[in-house]
Amino acid sequence: MSNMEHQGEMDAAAVEVENGGEPERAEIKYESPMSLAEATSYFESIVAGMRAGHMRVSHEGTTLTLEPRDSVEVAVKAVRKKGKEKISFEVEWRMSPTSDLQIESE
């Protein structure tokens, strides 16, 4: 497993289960001070996961397996104010629809 299992403070982790037993909503939020080298390593793991088409994020017993698609939406925000700088990235995609539809001819 990659370094995405880093220990630190987690803002929230929630898992809600739908009727079929599959997670309908699962979330991991994580925030912690770390070295630039450690943060860079996390981003490298994310890039590798996007290239591979899947990545696993785990923290305190909650694990999410994400499967980026060929088409993603990217948002980037960079800010400088009051002696601080910040850059935020958001990447999202639609999950592949699952279907239990079966069509047969007799």
A tleap script that builds the chain and sets N, CA, C and O, in Angstrom:
source leaprc.protein.ff14SB
mol = sequence {
  NMET SER ASN MET GLU HIE GLN GLY GLU MET
  ASP ALA ALA ALA VAL GLU VAL GLU ASN GLY
  GLY GLU PRO GLU ARG ALA GLU ILE LYS TYR
  GLU SER PRO MET SER LEU ALA GLU ALA THR
  SER TYR PHE GLU SER ILE VAL ALA GLY MET
  ARG ALA GLY HIE MET ARG VAL SER HIE GLU
  GLY THR THR LEU THR LEU GLU PRO ARG ASP
  SER VAL GLU VAL ALA VAL LYS ALA VAL ARG
  LYS LYS GLY LYS GLU LYS ILE SER PHE GLU
  VAL GLU TRP ARG MET SER PRO THR SER ASP
  LEU GLN ILE GLU SER CGLU
}
set mol.1.N position { 0.851 -1.179 0.000 }
set mol.1.CA position { 0.000 0.000 0.000 }
set mol.1.C position { 0.889 1.232 0.000 }
set mol.1.O position { 1.999 1.206 0.532 }
set mol.2.N position { 0.406 2.293 -0.588 }
set mol.2.CA position { 1.172 3.530 -0.685 }
set mol.2.C position { 1.126 4.288 0.625 }
set mol.2.O position { 0.553 3.826 1.611 }
set mol.3.N position { 1.734 5.448 0.617 }
set mol.3.CA position { 1.804 6.261 1.815 }
set mol.3.C position { 0.490 6.967 2.120 }
set mol.3.O position { 0.473 7.864 2.963 }
set mol.4.N position { -0.602 6.601 1.474 }
set mol.4.CA position { -1.885 7.245 1.721 }
set mol.4.C position { -2.486 6.794 3.049 }
set mol.4.O position { -3.596 7.205 3.387 }
set mol.5.N position { -1.773 5.953 3.813 }
set mol.5.CA position { -2.262 5.491 5.095 }
set mol.5.C position { -1.714 6.329 6.238 }
set mol.5.O position { -1.755 5.892 7.388 }
set mol.6.N position { -1.211 7.498 5.961 }
set mol.6.CA position { -0.606 8.373 6.952 }
set mol.6.C position { -1.528 8.589 8.144 }
set mol.6.O position { -2.734 8.760 7.970 }
set mol.7.N position { -0.976 8.583 9.347 }
set mol.7.CA position { -1.754 8.808 10.563 }
set mol.7.C position { -1.740 10.279 10.921 }
set mol.7.O position { -0.717 10.941 10.746 }
set mol.8.N position { -2.829 10.800 11.411 }
set mol.8.CA position { -2.948 12.196 11.796 }
set mol.8.C position { -4.374 12.490 12.166 }
set mol.8.O position { -5.152 11.572 12.426 }
set mol.9.N position { -4.730 13.761 12.195 }
set mol.9.CA position { -6.083 14.137 12.554 }
set mol.9.C position { -6.997 14.009 11.350 }
set mol.9.O position { -6.647 14.416 10.243 }
set mol.10.N position { -8.175 13.436 11.580 }
set mol.10.CA position { -9.152 13.304 10.522 }
set mol.10.C position { -10.363 14.135 10.895 }
set mol.10.O position { -10.873 14.018 12.009 }
set mol.11.N position { -10.834 14.978 9.977 }
set mol.11.CA position { -12.000 15.806 10.238 }
set mol.11.C position { -13.267 14.975 10.327 }
set mol.11.O position { -14.062 15.163 11.248 }
set mol.12.N position { -13.471 14.057 9.384 }
set mol.12.CA position { -14.702 13.275 9.368 }
set mol.12.C position { -14.501 12.016 8.556 }
set mol.12.O position { -13.766 12.005 7.569 }
set mol.13.N position { -15.159 10.962 8.981 }
set mol.13.CA position { -15.227 9.745 8.180 }
set mol.13.C position { -16.634 9.213 8.348 }
set mol.13.O position { -17.084 8.991 9.472 }
set mol.14.N position { -17.322 9.011 7.265 }
set mol.14.CA position { -18.700 8.557 7.349 }
set mol.14.C position { -18.962 7.538 6.264 }
set mol.14.O position { -18.509 7.687 5.129 }
set mol.15.N position { -19.688 6.516 6.618 }
set mol.15.CA position { -20.087 5.518 5.641 }
set mol.15.C position { -21.567 5.240 5.851 }
set mol.15.O position { -21.987 4.870 6.948 }
set mol.16.N position { -22.346 5.417 4.809 }
set mol.16.CA position { -23.752 5.073 4.849 }
set mol.16.C position { -23.952 3.927 3.873 }
set mol.16.O position { -23.366 3.919 2.790 }
set mol.17.N position { -24.778 2.957 4.254 }
set mol.17.CA position { -24.965 1.780 3.425 }
set mol.17.C position { -26.382 1.769 2.863 }
set mol.17.O position { -27.356 1.996 3.581 }
set mol.18.N position { -26.474 1.501 1.565 }
set mol.18.CA position { -27.782 1.407 0.927 }
set mol.18.C position { -28.302 -0.021 1.039 }
set mol.18.O position { -27.649 -0.872 1.642 }
set mol.19.N position { -29.455 -0.287 0.473 }
set mol.19.CA position { -30.115 -1.584 0.593 }
set mol.19.C position { -29.255 -2.759 0.161 }
set mol.19.O position { -29.273 -3.801 0.816 }
set mol.20.N position { -28.508 -2.623 -0.915 }
set mol.20.CA position { -27.728 -3.731 -1.433 }
set mol.20.C position { -26.461 -4.025 -0.654 }
set mol.20.O position { -25.740 -4.956 -1.010 }
set mol.21.N position { -26.163 -3.278 0.381 }
set mol.21.CA position { -24.974 -3.511 1.169 }
set mol.21.C position { -23.746 -2.792 0.653 }
set mol.21.O position { -22.700 -2.833 1.301 }
set mol.22.N position { -23.837 -2.139 -0.487 }
set mol.22.CA position { -22.716 -1.377 -1.025 }
set mol.22.C position { -22.761 0.042 -0.474 }
set mol.22.O position { -23.843 0.609 -0.321 }
set mol.23.N position { -21.616 0.617 -0.177 }
set mol.23.CA position { -21.615 1.993 0.329 }
set mol.23.C position { -22.207 2.964 -0.690 }
set mol.23.O position { -21.754 3.029 -1.833 }
set mol.24.N position { -23.208 3.706 -0.273 }
set mol.24.CA position { -23.796 4.736 -1.122 }
set mol.24.C position { -22.994 6.019 -0.983 }
set mol.24.O position { -22.766 6.737 -1.957 }
set mol.25.N position { -22.570 6.294 0.245 }
set mol.25.CA position { -21.786 7.494 0.515 }
set mol.25.C position { -20.696 7.122 1.500 }
set mol.25.O position { -20.972 6.572 2.567 }
set mol.26.N position { -19.481 7.417 1.147 }
set mol.26.CA position { -18.356 7.196 2.044 }
set mol.26.C position { -17.426 8.385 1.890 }
set mol.26.O position { -17.232 8.887 0.783 }
set mol.27.N position { -16.862 8.827 2.975 }
set mol.27.CA position { -16.028 10.026 2.928 }
set mol.27.C position { -14.879 9.907 3.911 }
set mol.27.O position { -15.054 9.441 5.037 }
set mol.28.N position { -13.718 10.326 3.482 }
set mol.28.CA position { -12.557 10.470 4.352 }
set mol.28.C position { -12.050 11.886 4.158 }
set mol.28.O position { -11.765 12.304 3.035 }
set mol.29.N position { -11.938 12.615 5.244 }
set mol.29.CA position { -11.317 13.942 5.205 }
set mol.29.C position { -10.123 13.889 6.141 }
set mol.29.O position { -10.205 13.353 7.247 }
set mol.30.N position { -9.028 14.444 5.689 }
set mol.30.CA position { -7.789 14.358 6.454 }
set mol.30.C position { -7.051 15.679 6.347 }
set mol.30.O position { -6.955 16.257 5.264 }
set mol.31.N position { -6.536 16.151 7.453 }
set mol.31.CA position { -5.747 17.381 7.458 }
set mol.31.C position { -4.700 17.267 8.548 }
set mol.31.O position { -5.019 16.943 9.692 }
set mol.32.N position { -3.451 17.532 8.197 }
set mol.32.CA position { -2.369 17.425 9.163 }
set mol.32.C position { -1.143 18.158 8.628 }
set mol.32.O position { -0.876 18.110 7.427 }
set mol.33.N position { -0.401 18.828 9.489 }
set mol.33.CA position { 0.870 19.406 9.043 }
set mol.33.C position { 1.832 18.283 8.643 }
set mol.33.O position { 1.853 17.227 9.275 }
set mol.34.N position { 2.627 18.512 7.593 }
set mol.34.CA position { 3.622 17.527 7.161 }
set mol.34.C position { 4.694 18.239 6.351 }
set mol.34.O position { 4.529 19.391 5.951 }
set mol.35.N position { 5.776 17.546 6.121 }
set mol.35.CA position { 6.861 18.120 5.324 }
set mol.35.C position { 6.436 18.210 3.860 }
set mol.35.O position { 5.528 17.505 3.419 }
set mol.36.N position { 7.100 19.081 3.124 }
set mol.36.CA position { 6.837 19.204 1.693 }
set mol.36.C position { 7.115 17.878 0.991 }
set mol.36.O position { 6.379 17.497 0.081 }
set mol.37.N position { 8.169 17.171 1.403 }
set mol.37.CA position { 8.507 15.884 0.790 }
set mol.37.C position { 7.390 14.865 1.007 }
set mol.37.O position { 7.049 14.114 0.093 }
set mol.38.N position { 6.825 14.837 2.202 }
set mol.38.CA position { 5.741 13.900 2.490 }
set mol.38.C position { 4.489 14.255 1.681 }
set mol.38.O position { 3.833 13.366 1.138 }
set mol.39.N position { 4.154 15.545 1.597 }
set mol.39.CA position { 2.999 15.982 0.811 }
set mol.39.C position { 3.198 15.625 -0.660 }
set mol.39.O position { 2.266 15.166 -1.322 }
set mol.40.N position { 4.406 15.834 -1.169 }
set mol.40.CA position { 4.717 15.504 -2.560 }
set mol.40.C position { 4.529 14.015 -2.813 }
set mol.40.O position { 4.035 13.620 -3.870 }
set mol.41.N position { 4.917 13.195 -1.855 }
set mol.41.CA position { 4.753 11.752 -1.978 }
set mol.41.C position { 3.274 11.373 -2.087 }
set mol.41.O position { 2.920 10.486 -2.864 }
set mol.42.N position { 2.412 12.036 -1.318 }
set mol.42.CA position { 0.968 11.798 -1.427 }
set mol.42.C position { 0.482 12.126 -2.835 }
set mol.42.O position { -0.244 11.339 -3.441 }
set mol.43.N position { 0.883 13.291 -3.358 }
set mol.43.CA position { 0.446 13.687 -4.695 }
set mol.43.C position { 0.955 12.719 -5.757 }
set mol.43.O position { 0.245 12.425 -6.718 }
set mol.44.N position { 2.176 12.222 -5.592 }
set mol.44.CA position { 2.708 11.235 -6.533 }
set mol.44.C position { 1.878 9.956 -6.505 }
set mol.44.O position { 1.656 9.339 -7.546 }
set mol.45.N position { 1.417 9.553 -5.318 }
set mol.45.CA position { 0.556 8.369 -5.205 }
set mol.45.C position { -0.786 8.604 -5.883 }
set mol.45.O position { -1.330 7.701 -6.518 }
set mol.46.N position { -1.318 9.808 -5.753 }
set mol.46.CA position { -2.585 10.137 -6.410 }
set mol.46.C position { -2.421 10.077 -7.924 }
set mol.46.O position { -3.260 9.502 -8.617 }
set mol.47.N position { -1.348 10.664 -8.439 }
set mol.47.CA position { -1.090 10.642 -9.887 }
set mol.47.C position { -0.941 9.201 -10.373 }
set mol.47.O position { -1.501 8.840 -11.408 }
set mol.48.N position { -0.198 8.380 -9.644 }
set mol.48.CA position { -0.023 6.977 -10.032 }
set mol.48.C position { -1.370 6.255 -10.038 }
set mol.48.O position { -1.640 5.458 -10.936 }
set mol.49.N position { -2.209 6.525 -9.050 }
set mol.49.CA position { -3.536 5.916 -8.993 }
set mol.49.C position { -4.419 6.353 -10.146 }
set mol.49.O position { -5.168 5.547 -10.699 }
set mol.50.N position { -4.338 7.626 -10.514 }
set mol.50.CA position { -5.128 8.110 -11.649 }
set mol.50.C position { -4.666 7.447 -12.940 }
set mol.50.O position { -5.488 7.077 -13.778 }
set mol.51.N position { -3.369 7.299 -13.100 }
set mol.51.CA position { -2.844 6.637 -14.304 }
set mol.51.C position { -3.257 5.167 -14.352 }
set mol.51.O position { -3.554 4.634 -15.422 }
set mol.52.N position { -3.274 4.518 -13.190 }
set mol.52.CA position { -3.634 3.101 -13.117 }
set mol.52.C position { -5.144 2.882 -13.218 }
set mol.52.O position { -5.593 1.776 -13.520 }
set mol.53.N position { -5.920 3.929 -12.968 }
set mol.53.CA position { -7.372 3.795 -13.026 }
set mol.53.C position { -8.003 3.366 -11.722 }
set mol.53.O position { -9.202 3.093 -11.675 }
set mol.54.N position { -7.218 3.303 -10.663 }
set mol.54.CA position { -7.773 2.987 -9.344 }
set mol.54.C position { -6.784 3.394 -8.257 }
set mol.54.O position { -5.568 3.356 -8.450 }
set mol.55.N position { -7.329 3.780 -7.129 }
set mol.55.CA position { -6.502 4.104 -5.967 }
set mol.55.C position { -7.288 3.779 -4.712 }
set mol.55.O position { -8.519 3.783 -4.716 }
set mol.56.N position { -6.570 3.501 -3.645 }
set mol.56.CA position { -7.210 3.171 -2.375 }
set mol.56.C position { -6.752 4.181 -1.338 }
set mol.56.O position { -5.556 4.408 -1.154 }
set mol.57.N position { -7.730 4.789 -0.659 }
set mol.57.CA position { -7.455 5.755 0.403 }
set mol.57.C position { -7.964 5.138 1.694 }
set mol.57.O position { -9.132 4.758 1.778 }
set mol.58.N position { -7.105 5.033 2.703 }
set mol.58.CA position { -7.480 4.410 3.971 }
set mol.58.C position { -7.090 5.294 5.133 }
set mol.58.O position { -6.037 5.932 5.124 }
set mol.59.N position { -7.952 5.322 6.131 }
set mol.59.CA position { -7.643 6.032 7.367 }
set mol.59.C position { -8.567 5.537 8.464 }
set mol.59.O position { -9.786 5.511 8.294 }
set mol.60.N position { -7.989 5.146 9.583 }
set mol.60.CA position { -8.715 4.728 10.785 }
set mol.60.C position { -9.856 3.763 10.485 }
set mol.60.O position { -10.985 3.970 10.930 }
set mol.61.N position { -9.561 2.718 9.736 }
set mol.61.CA position { -10.549 1.671 9.494 }
set mol.61.C position { -11.505 1.926 8.340 }
set mol.61.O position { -12.282 1.039 7.986 }
set mol.62.N position { -11.469 3.106 7.746 }
set mol.62.CA position { -12.307 3.395 6.585 }
set mol.62.C position { -11.429 3.356 5.343 }
set mol.62.O position { -10.382 4.001 5.294 }
set mol.63.N position { -11.857 2.601 4.346 }
set mol.63.CA position { -11.113 2.496 3.092 }
set mol.63.C position { -12.036 2.804 1.927 }
set mol.63.O position { -13.145 2.278 1.842 }
set mol.64.N position { -11.573 3.650 1.043 }
set mol.64.CA position { -12.301 3.969 -0.187 }
set mol.64.C position { -11.441 3.552 -1.369 }
set mol.64.O position { -10.271 3.924 -1.447 }
set mol.65.N position { -12.007 2.791 -2.278 }
set mol.65.CA position { -11.337 2.479 -3.529 }
set mol.65.C position { -11.981 3.350 -4.595 }
set mol.65.O position { -13.180 3.244 -4.853 }
set mol.66.N position { -11.198 4.193 -5.199 }
set mol.66.CA position { -11.681 5.127 -6.209 }
set mol.66.C position { -11.185 4.687 -7.576 }
set mol.66.O position { -10.061 4.204 -7.710 }
set mol.67.N position { -12.024 4.854 -8.591 }
set mol.67.CA position { -11.680 4.432 -9.943 }
set mol.67.C position { -11.907 5.579 -10.921 }
set mol.67.O position { -12.979 5.687 -11.517 }
set mol.68.N position { -10.896 6.438 -11.087 }
set mol.68.CA position { -11.033 7.566 -12.010 }
set mol.68.C position { -11.346 7.098 -13.428 }
set mol.68.O position { -10.837 6.072 -13.881 }
set mol.69.N position { -12.170 7.842 -14.106 }
set mol.69.CA position { -12.581 7.540 -15.477 }
set mol.69.C position { -11.727 8.305 -16.475 }
set mol.69.O position { -10.882 9.116 -16.097 }
set mol.70.N position { -11.959 8.038 -17.743 }
set mol.70.CA position { -11.202 8.710 -18.806 }
set mol.70.C position { -11.479 10.203 -18.862 }
set mol.70.O position { -10.629 10.976 -19.304 }
set mol.71.N position { -12.655 10.612 -18.420 }
set mol.71.CA position { -13.024 12.021 -18.437 }
set mol.71.C position { -13.253 12.493 -17.002 }
set mol.71.O position { -14.078 11.933 -16.280 }
set mol.72.N position { -12.522 13.521 -16.599 }
set mol.72.CA position { -12.639 14.055 -15.243 }
set mol.72.C position { -12.847 15.563 -15.315 }
set mol.72.O position { -12.520 16.203 -16.314 }
set mol.73.N position { -13.389 16.109 -14.249 }
set mol.73.CA position { -13.521 17.559 -14.130 }
set mol.73.C position { -12.493 18.021 -13.107 }
set mol.73.O position { -12.387 17.446 -12.024 }
set mol.74.N position { -11.740 19.053 -13.447 }
set mol.74.CA position { -10.669 19.541 -12.585 }
set mol.74.C position { -10.932 20.993 -12.211 }
set mol.74.O position { -11.270 21.816 -13.062 }
set mol.75.N position { -10.772 21.292 -10.927 }
set mol.75.CA position { -10.866 22.672 -10.440 }
set mol.75.C position { -9.575 22.987 -9.695 }
set mol.75.O position { -9.128 22.197 -8.863 }
set mol.76.N position { -8.981 24.125 -9.987 }
set mol.76.CA position { -7.749 24.561 -9.327 }
set mol.76.C position { -7.975 25.969 -8.804 }
set mol.76.O position { -8.511 26.828 -9.504 }
set mol.77.N position { -7.560 26.192 -7.568 }
set mol.77.CA position { -7.683 27.520 -6.970 }
set mol.77.C position { -6.362 27.847 -6.280 }
set mol.77.O position { -5.887 27.078 -5.446 }
set mol.78.N position { -5.774 28.983 -6.628 }
set mol.78.CA position { -4.533 29.440 -5.999 }
set mol.78.C position { -4.802 30.791 -5.357 }
set mol.78.O position { -5.428 31.662 -5.961 }
set mol.79.N position { -4.318 30.963 -4.114 }
set mol.79.CA position { -4.596 32.182 -3.354 }
set mol.79.C position { -3.337 32.616 -2.615 }
set mol.79.O position { -2.586 31.788 -2.099 }
set mol.80.N position { -3.121 33.922 -2.573 }
set mol.80.CA position { -2.078 34.496 -1.729 }
set mol.80.C position { -2.717 35.659 -0.983 }
set mol.80.O position { -3.261 36.578 -1.597 }
set mol.81.N position { -2.646 35.614 0.351 }
set mol.81.CA position { -3.144 36.739 1.143 }
set mol.81.C position { -2.579 36.671 2.553 }
set mol.81.O position { -2.366 35.590 3.101 }
set mol.82.N position { -2.346 37.813 3.115 }
set mol.82.CA position { -1.877 37.961 4.495 }
set mol.82.C position { -0.702 37.044 4.827 }
set mol.82.O position { -0.705 36.372 5.858 }
set mol.83.N position { 0.289 37.019 3.960 }
set mol.83.CA position { 1.496 36.252 4.239 }
set mol.83.C position { 1.354 34.748 4.096 }
set mol.83.O position { 2.244 34.012 4.523 }
set mol.84.N position { 0.262 34.264 3.508 }
set mol.84.CA position { 0.060 32.828 3.305 }
set mol.84.C position { -0.244 32.563 1.836 }
set mol.84.O position { -0.815 33.404 1.142 }
set mol.85.N position { 0.141 31.394 1.382 }
set mol.85.CA position { -0.183 30.952 0.032 }
set mol.85.C position { -0.896 29.607 0.126 }
set mol.85.O position { -0.650 28.818 1.038 }
set mol.86.N position { -1.779 29.366 -0.832 }
set mol.86.CA position { -2.567 28.138 -0.801 }
set mol.86.C position { -2.928 27.743 -2.225 }
set mol.86.O position { -3.226 28.595 -3.062 }
set mol.87.N position { -2.897 26.443 -2.487 }
set mol.87.CA position { -3.400 25.929 -3.758 }
set mol.87.C position { -4.298 24.739 -3.439 }
set mol.87.O position { -3.942 23.871 -2.642 }
set mol.88.N position { -5.448 24.713 -4.063 }
set mol.88.CA position { -6.416 23.635 -3.851 }
set mol.88.C position { -6.729 22.978 -5.186 }
set mol.88.O position { -6.877 23.651 -6.206 }
set mol.89.N position { -6.827 21.667 -5.162 }
set mol.89.CA position { -7.181 20.894 -6.347 }
set mol.89.C position { -8.413 20.061 -6.033 }
set mol.89.O position { -8.544 19.513 -4.939 }
set mol.90.N position { -9.296 19.975 -6.985 }
set mol.90.CA position { -10.433 19.063 -6.874 }
set mol.90.C position { -10.567 18.354 -8.208 }
set mol.90.O position { -10.600 18.990 -9.262 }
set mol.91.N position { -10.643 17.040 -8.156 }
set mol.91.CA position { -10.814 16.235 -9.357 }
set mol.91.C position { -12.022 15.343 -9.113 }
set mol.91.O position { -12.074 14.623 -8.116 }
set mol.92.N position { -12.981 15.389 -10.008 }
set mol.92.CA position { -14.151 14.530 -9.828 }
set mol.92.C position { -14.552 13.897 -11.145 }
set mol.92.O position { -14.225 14.392 -12.223 }
set mol.93.N position { -15.275 12.783 -11.030 }
set mol.93.CA position { -15.735 12.045 -12.194 }
set mol.93.C position { -16.985 11.285 -11.805 }
set mol.93.O position { -17.259 11.075 -10.624 }
set mol.94.N position { -17.729 10.881 -12.797 }
set mol.94.CA position { -18.925 10.063 -12.590 }
set mol.94.C position { -18.500 8.605 -12.486 }
set mol.94.O position { -17.630 8.139 -13.221 }
set mol.95.N position { -19.130 7.902 -11.562 }
set mol.95.CA position { -18.874 6.474 -11.437 }
set mol.95.C position { -19.559 5.756 -12.593 }
set mol.95.O position { -20.573 6.223 -13.110 }
set mol.96.N position { -19.003 4.625 -12.991 }
set mol.96.CA position { -19.638 3.824 -14.030 }
set mol.96.C position { -20.947 3.282 -13.488 }
set mol.96.O position { -20.986 2.729 -12.389 }
set mol.97.N position { -22.010 3.434 -14.248 }
set mol.97.CA position { -23.281 2.892 -13.769 }
set mol.97.C position { -23.226 1.372 -13.741 }
set mol.97.O position { -22.682 0.739 -14.646 }
set mol.98.N position { -23.785 0.807 -12.709 }
set mol.98.CA position { -23.879 -0.643 -12.635 }
set mol.98.C position { -25.290 -1.025 -13.028 }
set mol.98.O position { -26.249 -0.338 -12.674 }
set mol.99.N position { -25.416 -2.092 -13.739 }
set mol.99.CA position { -26.731 -2.514 -14.207 }
set mol.99.C position { -26.895 -4.003 -13.991 }
set mol.99.O position { -25.993 -4.792 -14.271 }
set mol.100.N position { -28.052 -4.370 -13.491 }
set mol.100.CA position { -28.355 -5.789 -13.357 }
set mol.100.C position { -29.332 -6.223 -14.448 }
set mol.100.O position { -29.960 -7.277 -14.342 }
set mol.101.N position { -29.459 -5.404 -15.501 }
set mol.101.CA position { -30.346 -5.699 -16.615 }
set mol.101.C position { -29.837 -6.911 -17.375 }
set mol.101.O position { -28.658 -6.995 -17.718 }
set mol.102.N position { -30.730 -7.837 -17.631 }
set mol.102.CA position { -30.411 -9.001 -18.446 }
set mol.102.C position { -31.465 -9.120 -19.531 }
set mol.102.O position { -32.657 -8.996 -19.248 }
set mol.103.N position { -31.052 -9.356 -20.755 }
set mol.103.CA position { -31.971 -9.554 -21.867 }
set mol.103.C position { -31.625 -10.887 -22.509 }
set mol.103.O position { -30.478 -11.127 -22.885 }
set mol.104.N position { -32.617 -11.745 -22.631 }
set mol.104.CA position { -32.398 -13.069 -23.203 }
set mol.104.C position { -33.448 -13.342 -24.260 }
set mol.104.O position { -34.576 -12.856 -24.168 }
set mol.105.N position { -33.085 -14.106 -25.246 }
set mol.105.CA position { -34.076 -14.572 -26.216 }
set mol.105.C position { -34.383 -16.025 -25.903 }
set mol.105.O position { -33.526 -16.776 -25.437 }
set mol.106.N position { -35.616 -16.399 -26.167 }
set mol.106.CA position { -36.011 -17.778 -25.854 }
set mol.106.C position { -35.758 -18.708 -26.995 }
set mol.106.O position { -36.036 -19.903 -26.891 }
savepdb mol mol.pdb
quit
